[in-house]
Amino acid sequence: MNLLFDYDGTVHDCIHIYAPAFRTAYETLTRRGYAPTRSYTDGEIGRWLGYNPREMWAQFQPDIPREVKEECEALIGTEMLRLLAEGGARLYPGAEGVLQTLKDAGHTLLLLSNCQSSYMRAHEQYFALGRFFTACYAAEDFSYHPKFEIFAEIRPNYPGEFAVIGDRAHDLEIAHRYGLPAIGAAYGYGAPGELAGAAAVLSDIADLPALLLRLTI
């Protein structure tokens, strides 16, 4: 079976690098008078994880000038890459073992993330994701089209059945539109209700191999 994974919030516990990068960008906004001074908790920041950068800034600060949004978007990307290089990024505990188990079982593993291309390439290298994944796709390479549209482009490259694993509504939308089973990652950053309609929900990525075995019997 082809297993289409989300990355941030499903394989990668991205709050460790996203939260400090977000705060850096927000401090820039307050310093330049585009936003009031305030503190954001990790929980508040986490609700933006899973959105592509354009969607995030359009919802978070829709009224600031486009060039300022793009500057902050670039700043967050640069900061996350710096934190990754410094060893600040973490995959979820047990994720690497789970991915190896699934690959050894004959599944084709794919990544589709609402992220920048540079971010995906850096994570591929840092975590050696090619050990597990046949391909890693970044939404920026597809002009930040919705995930379900990107899936339509890549699906013909992989014959056979698909299942989708992710923590946000963007991931479940792929499954719903194409009649695929979806497995929700409840340990990620989705809001209550986002995983409604999933065939199953995980509280720990370590449970994924056994769950897939039950779903495919």
C-alpha positions as CSV (number, residue, x, y, z in Angstrom):
1,M,0.0,0.0,0.0
2,N,1.1,3.6,-0.6
3,L,1.1,5.6,2.6
4,L,0.9,9.3,2.2
5,F,2.2,11.0,5.3
6,D,1.9,14.6,6.4
7,Y,5.2,15.8,8.0
8,D,4.8,18.5,10.7
9,G,2.6,17.2,13.4
10,T,2.6,13.7,12.1
11,V,6.3,12.6,11.8
12,H,8.1,15.8,13.0
13,D,7.2,17.4,16.3
14,C,7.8,20.8,14.7
15,I,6.7,23.1,17.6
16,H,10.3,22.9,18.9
17,I,11.6,25.0,15.9
18,Y,8.4,26.7,14.8
19,A,7.5,28.4,18.0
20,P,10.8,30.3,18.5
21,A,10.8,31.2,14.8
22,F,7.2,32.5,15.0
23,R,8.1,34.6,18.0
24,T,11.1,36.1,16.2
25,A,8.9,37.1,13.3
26,Y,6.2,38.5,15.6
27,E,8.7,40.6,17.5
28,T,9.7,42.1,14.1
29,L,6.0,43.0,13.5
30,T,5.7,44.6,16.9
31,R,9.0,46.5,16.6
32,R,7.8,47.9,13.3
33,G,4.3,48.8,14.6
34,Y,2.3,46.2,12.6
35,A,1.1,44.3,15.7
36,P,0.6,44.9,19.4
37,T,3.1,43.5,21.9
38,R,1.9,40.3,23.4
39,S,3.1,36.8,24.2
40,Y,1.9,33.6,22.5
41,T,1.9,30.2,24.1
42,D,3.1,27.1,22.2
43,G,-0.6,26.0,22.1
44,E,-1.7,29.2,20.4
45,I,1.2,29.0,17.9
46,G,0.6,25.4,17.2
47,R,-2.8,26.1,15.7
48,W,-1.0,27.5,12.6
49,L,1.0,24.3,12.1
50,G,-0.1,22.4,9.0
51,Y,-1.0,25.6,7.0
52,N,1.1,26.6,4.2
53,P,2.9,30.0,4.9
54,R,0.5,32.0,2.6
55,E,-2.6,30.6,4.3
56,M,-1.1,31.2,7.8
57,W,-0.3,34.9,7.2
58,A,-3.6,35.5,5.4
59,Q,-5.5,34.3,8.5
60,F,-3.2,35.5,11.2
61,Q,-2.4,39.0,10.0
62,P,-4.5,39.7,6.9
63,D,-4.2,43.4,7.0
64,I,-0.4,43.9,7.0
65,P,1.2,44.7,3.6
66,R,2.0,41.7,1.4
67,E,5.7,42.5,1.3
68,V,5.7,42.4,5.1
69,K,4.0,39.0,5.2
70,E,6.5,37.7,2.7
71,E,9.4,39.1,4.8
72,C,8.0,37.4,7.9
73,E,7.4,34.2,6.0
74,A,11.1,34.2,4.9
75,L,12.2,35.0,8.4
76,I,10.4,32.1,9.9
77,G,11.8,29.8,7.3
78,T,15.3,31.0,7.9
79,E,15.0,30.7,11.6
80,M,13.6,27.2,11.4
81,L,16.5,26.1,9.2
82,R,19.0,27.6,11.6
83,L,17.4,25.8,14.5
84,L,17.4,22.6,12.6
85,A,21.1,22.9,11.8
86,E,21.7,23.5,15.5
87,G,20.0,20.3,16.5
88,G,16.7,21.8,17.7
89,A,14.4,19.7,15.6
90,R,12.9,16.4,16.8
91,L,10.9,13.6,15.2
92,Y,8.2,12.1,17.4
93,P,9.6,9.4,19.7
94,G,9.5,6.1,17.9
95,A,8.9,7.6,14.5
96,E,12.0,6.3,12.8
97,G,11.4,2.7,14.0
98,V,7.8,2.9,12.8
99,L,8.8,4.2,9.4
100,Q,11.4,1.4,9.0
101,T,8.9,-1.2,10.1
102,L,6.4,0.0,7.5
103,K,9.0,0.1,4.7
104,D,10.2,-3.4,5.6
105,A,6.6,-4.6,5.4
106,G,6.5,-3.5,1.8
107,H,4.6,-0.2,2.0
108,T,5.6,2.7,-0.2
109,L,6.1,5.7,2.0
110,L,5.5,9.3,0.7
111,L,5.6,12.7,2.3
112,L,3.4,15.7,1.4
113,S,3.9,18.8,3.5
114,N,2.5,22.3,3.3
115,C,6.0,23.7,3.6
116,Q,8.7,25.6,1.8
117,S,11.0,23.6,-0.6
118,S,14.1,24.6,1.3
119,Y,12.6,23.3,4.5
120,M,11.7,19.9,3.0
121,R,15.1,19.5,1.5
122,A,16.9,20.4,4.7
123,H,14.9,18.0,6.7
124,E,15.4,15.2,4.1
125,Q,19.1,15.7,4.6
126,Y,19.2,16.2,8.3
127,F,17.0,13.2,9.2
128,A,18.1,11.1,6.2
129,L,14.4,10.7,5.3
130,G,15.3,9.0,2.1
131,R,15.9,5.9,4.3
132,F,12.2,5.6,4.6
133,F,10.4,7.7,2.0
134,T,10.3,7.1,-1.7
135,A,9.6,10.8,-2.3
136,C,9.1,14.0,-0.2
137,Y,6.9,16.7,-1.7
138,A,6.7,20.3,-0.5
139,A,3.7,22.5,-1.3
140,E,5.9,25.3,-2.5
141,D,7.0,23.2,-5.5
142,F,3.3,23.2,-6.5
143,S,2.7,26.9,-6.0
144,Y,1.1,26.2,-2.6
145,H,-1.9,24.6,-4.2
146,P,-4.2,22.7,-1.8
147,K,-2.9,19.3,-0.8
148,F,-5.8,17.5,-2.5
149,E,-4.8,19.1,-5.8
150,I,-1.2,18.2,-5.3
151,F,-2.2,14.7,-4.6
152,A,-4.0,14.5,-7.9
153,E,-0.7,15.4,-9.6
154,I,1.5,12.8,-7.8
155,R,-1.0,9.9,-7.5
156,P,-0.4,8.6,-11.1
157,N,3.2,7.9,-10.2
158,Y,2.3,5.3,-7.6
159,P,0.0,2.5,-8.7
160,G,-2.1,0.7,-6.1
161,E,-4.1,1.7,-3.0
162,F,-3.5,4.7,-0.8
163,A,-4.0,5.6,2.8
164,V,-3.4,9.1,4.2
165,I,-1.9,9.8,7.7
166,G,-2.0,13.3,9.1
167,D,-3.0,15.6,11.9
168,R,-5.0,18.4,10.1
169,A,-8.1,18.8,8.1
170,H,-5.9,19.4,4.9
171,D,-4.8,15.7,5.2
172,L,-8.3,14.3,5.8
173,E,-9.6,16.3,2.8
174,I,-7.4,14.3,0.5
175,A,-8.9,11.1,1.8
176,H,-12.5,12.3,1.7
177,R,-12.2,13.7,-1.9
178,Y,-10.7,10.5,-3.3
179,G,-12.4,7.9,-1.2
180,L,-9.3,6.8,0.7
181,P,-8.9,5.7,4.3
182,A,-7.5,8.4,6.6
183,I,-5.7,7.9,9.8
184,G,-5.7,10.9,12.1
185,A,-2.7,11.8,14.2
186,A,-4.4,13.0,17.4
187,Y,-1.0,13.7,19.0
188,G,-0.3,16.4,16.4
189,Y,-1.7,20.0,16.2
190,G,-5.2,19.6,14.8
191,A,-8.1,21.4,16.6
192,P,-11.0,19.4,18.1
193,G,-13.1,18.0,15.3
194,E,-10.5,18.2,12.5
195,L,-10.1,14.4,12.5
196,A,-13.8,13.7,12.3
197,G,-14.4,11.1,9.6
198,A,-11.0,9.4,9.9
199,A,-11.1,5.6,9.6
200,A,-9.0,5.5,12.8
201,V,-7.2,7.9,15.1
202,L,-3.8,7.5,16.6
203,S,-2.7,8.8,20.0
204,D,0.9,7.7,19.4
205,I,2.7,7.1,16.1
206,A,4.1,3.9,17.6
207,D,0.6,2.3,17.2
208,L,0.5,2.9,13.4
209,P,1.9,-0.5,12.2
210,A,-0.6,-2.5,14.2
211,L,-3.4,-0.2,13.2
212,L,-2.6,-0.5,9.5
213,L,-2.5,-4.3,9.8
214,R,-6.0,-4.3,11.3
215,L,-7.4,-1.9,8.6
216,T,-6.0,-4.0,5.7
217,I,-7.0,-7.4,6.9
